Amino acid sequence: MKKVLVIYQSQTGQLKRVVESFVSKLADEEIQVHVRAIEPIEKLPYPSTFYQFADEFPEAVHMDGCEIKEVEFLDDNYDLIIVGYTIWFLSPSSSIVGFLKSEQAKKLFYDTPVVTLIACRDMWIMAQEKMKVLLEKLNAKLIDNVVLTDQGKGIYSFVTTPRWLLTGKKDAFWFFPKAGISQNDIDEASRFGIRLNEALKNDEQKSGKPLLKNLNAVSVDGKLVAAEKIATRSANIWAKLIKLCGDKKTLGRKIAMTFYSAFLVILVFTVVPISIIVRKIVNSFQEEKLKKIAKKYEEPSGR
């Protein structure tokens, strides 16, 4: 009997649905699947107010993690672990970070093949690089990565995603598309479970090689990588400044987050449009370089 652990934490419920689809055709009489949700001790409400969610920014960026409840009913060893996570401020969510820094994780992940499963807006590359570091510290073996992104791409999601998180509304409005991952993409995530079922029965996970090649597990737009790196560096600087202004729930932090939010709004409606035009011109002269960059960050699973 093969055993698979699926660990995740879903703020809005979307990742939960993605996980359910992903594993729907994985378990059978030969493969046992344990699905466990991470529970933070102090749970961020959903929907949350602007300042409730913004309060998480510095700690999320700095990968501090949050206190979590011990995950119950786990076995000592698994043949494969699937880590489902969302992106908080260009980093893995604080709950997942908290779990991966726990004593439980040290025992579970050691020398174990891991598949990461990301459900997010569209900027996930730098978060996955941070995830790789966390897994490396646990001596885990990352063999695959699957990424499902929102149907509303680019600048649209700067509006639709915050609206969803702060109001619970994800429907289309005006000229904005519906927020979140399309139901079709969620349903089709079951193809990964089918492939993993076959691979586990043949002990392919022991090879350390990717199991989800040629399944369109992940697609990277090389043009966006530079922008994401710049955004990550900016977030790190602001996170340090905001931390200096006060702890969580203090007036100083609220004031600092207000300034940061104003900075972002100005950036999105002034610098970003100009940057998009400039990047299009520059990128037209470096297509081969961008393809290599995309291929690098699409590993290990690729398209």
Backbone hydrogen bonds, N-H to C=O, Kabsch-Sander energy under -0.5 kcal/mol:
donor,donor_aa,acceptor,acceptor_aa,energy
2,K,30,E,-2.6
4,V,32,Q,-2.8
5,L,80,L,-2.3
6,V,34,H,-3.2
7,I,5,L,-0.5
7,I,82,I,-2.9
8,Y,36,R,-1.7
9,Q,84,G,-0.6
11,Q,9,Q,-0.5
17,R,13,G,-1.6
18,V,14,Q,-2.1
19,V,15,L,-2.8
20,E,16,K,-2.3
21,S,17,R,-2.0
22,F,18,V,-2.7
23,V,19,V,-2.2
24,S,20,E,-0.6
24,S,21,S,-0.7
26,L,23,V,-1.8
27,A,23,V,-1.1
28,D,31,I,-1.7
31,I,28,D,-0.5
32,Q,2,K,-3.2
34,H,4,V,-3.2
34,H,32,Q,-0.5
35,V,33,V,-0.6
36,R,6,V,-3.3
36,R,34,H,-0.6
38,I,8,Y,-3.5
41,I,67,E,-2.5
42,E,67,E,-0.5
43,K,41,I,-0.7
48,S,165,L,-1.7
53,F,49,T,-2.0
54,A,50,F,-2.7
55,D,51,Y,-1.6
56,E,53,F,-1.6
57,F,54,A,-1.7
60,A,56,E,-2.3
61,V,57,F,-2.6
62,H,58,P,-2.1
63,M,60,A,-1.2
64,D,59,E,-2.5
65,G,59,E,-0.5
66,C,94,S,-1.4
69,K,39,E,-3.1
79,D,3,K,-2.3
80,L,3,K,-1.2
81,I,113,P,-2.2
82,I,5,L,-3.3
83,V,81,I,-0.5
83,V,115,V,-2.7
84,G,7,I,-3.0
84,G,82,I,-0.7
85,Y,117,L,-2.6
88,W,86,T,-0.5
88,W,91,S,-3.4
89,F,87,I,-0.6
91,S,88,W,-0.9
93,S,86,T,-1.7
97,V,93,S,-2.1
98,G,94,S,-2.6
99,F,95,S,-2.1
100,L,96,I,-2.6
101,K,97,V,-1.1
102,S,99,F,-1.9
105,A,99,F,-0.6
106,K,102,S,-1.4
107,K,103,E,-1.3
108,L,104,Q,-2.2
109,F,105,A,-2.7
110,Y,106,K,-0.6
111,D,139,N,-2.5
112,T,109,F,-2.2
114,V,141,K,-3.1
115,V,81,I,-2.5
116,T,144,D,-2.2
117,L,83,V,-2.9
118,I,146,V,-3.2
119,A,85,Y,-1.6
120,C,148,L,-2.1
124,W,122,D,-0.9
128,Q,124,W,-2.3
129,E,125,I,-1.7
130,K,126,M,-1.7
131,M,127,A,-2.2
132,K,128,Q,-2.2
133,V,129,E,-1.3
134,L,130,K,-1.9
135,L,131,M,-2.5
136,E,132,K,-2.2
137,K,133,V,-2.1
138,L,134,L,-0.9
139,N,136,E,-1.5
140,A,135,L,-2.5
141,K,112,T,-2.5
142,L,140,A,-0.6
143,I,114,V,-2.6
143,I,141,K,-0.7
144,D,114,V,-1.3
146,V,116,T,-2.6
147,V,217,A,-2.8
148,L,118,I,-2.9
150,D,120,C,-1.3
150,D,121,R,-1.6
151,Q,180,G,-2.6
153,K,151,Q,-1.0
156,Y,153,K,-1.3
157,S,154,G,-1.0
158,F,155,I,-1.0
159,V,156,Y,-1.7
160,T,156,Y,-2.3
161,T,157,S,-1.5
163,R,159,V,-1.8
164,W,160,T,-1.9
165,L,161,T,-2.4
166,L,162,P,-2.4
167,T,163,R,-1.9
168,G,164,W,-2.0
169,K,163,R,-0.7
170,K,168,G,-0.5
173,F,176,F,-1.4
176,F,173,F,-3.0
179,A,170,K,-2.1
186,I,182,S,-2.0
187,D,183,Q,-2.8
188,E,184,N,-2.2
189,A,185,D,-0.6
189,A,186,I,-1.1
190,S,187,D,-1.4
191,R,188,E,-1.7
192,F,189,A,-1.4
193,G,189,A,-0.7
194,I,190,S,-1.8
195,R,191,R,-1.8
196,L,192,F,-2.4
197,N,193,G,-2.3
198,E,194,I,-1.7
199,A,195,R,-2.4
200,L,196,L,-2.8
201,K,197,N,-1.6
202,N,198,E,-0.9
202,N,199,A,-0.6
203,D,200,L,-1.5
204,E,199,A,-2.6
206,K,203,D,-1.2
207,S,204,E,-1.6
208,G,205,Q,-0.9
215,L,212,L,-1.0
216,N,303,R,-1.6
217,A,302,G,-0.8
218,V,302,G,-1.0
222,G,220,V,-0.8
224,L,221,D,-2.1
225,V,221,D,-0.5
225,V,222,G,-0.6
226,A,222,G,-0.5
228,E,224,L,-2.2
229,K,225,V,-2.2
230,I,226,A,-2.2
231,A,227,A,-2.4
232,T,228,E,-2.2
233,R,229,K,-2.2
234,S,230,I,-2.4
235,A,231,A,-2.4
236,N,232,T,-2.1
237,I,233,R,-1.8
238,W,234,S,-2.5
239,A,235,A,-2.6
240,K,236,N,-1.7
241,L,237,I,-2.0
242,I,238,W,-2.9
243,K,239,A,-2.1
244,L,240,K,-1.6
245,C,241,L,-0.8
245,C,242,I,-0.7
246,G,243,K,-1.2
250,T,247,D,-1.5
254,K,250,T,-1.8
255,I,251,L,-2.5
256,A,252,G,-2.2
257,M,253,R,-2.8
258,T,254,K,-1.8
259,F,255,I,-1.9
260,Y,256,A,-2.3
261,S,257,M,-2.5
262,A,258,T,-2.1
263,F,259,F,-2.2
264,L,260,Y,-2.2
265,V,261,S,-2.4
266,I,262,A,-2.4
267,L,263,F,-2.2
268,V,264,L,-2.9
269,F,265,V,-1.8
270,T,266,I,-0.9
270,T,267,L,-0.6
271,V,266,I,-0.5
272,V,267,L,-2.9
274,I,270,T,-1.2
275,S,271,V,-2.9
276,I,272,V,-2.5
277,I,273,P,-1.7
278,V,274,I,-2.4
279,R,275,S,-2.9
280,K,276,I,-2.0
281,I,277,I,-1.6
282,V,278,V,-2.6
283,N,279,R,-3.5
284,S,280,K,-1.1
285,F,282,V,-1.7
286,Q,283,N,-1.6
290,L,286,Q,-2.0
291,K,287,E,-2.0
292,K,288,E,-1.8
293,I,289,K,-2.1
294,A,290,L,-2.5
295,K,291,K,-2.4
296,K,292,K,-2.0
297,Y,293,I,-1.9
298,E,294,A,-1.3
299,E,295,K,-0.7
299,E,296,K,-0.8
302,G,298,E,-3.0
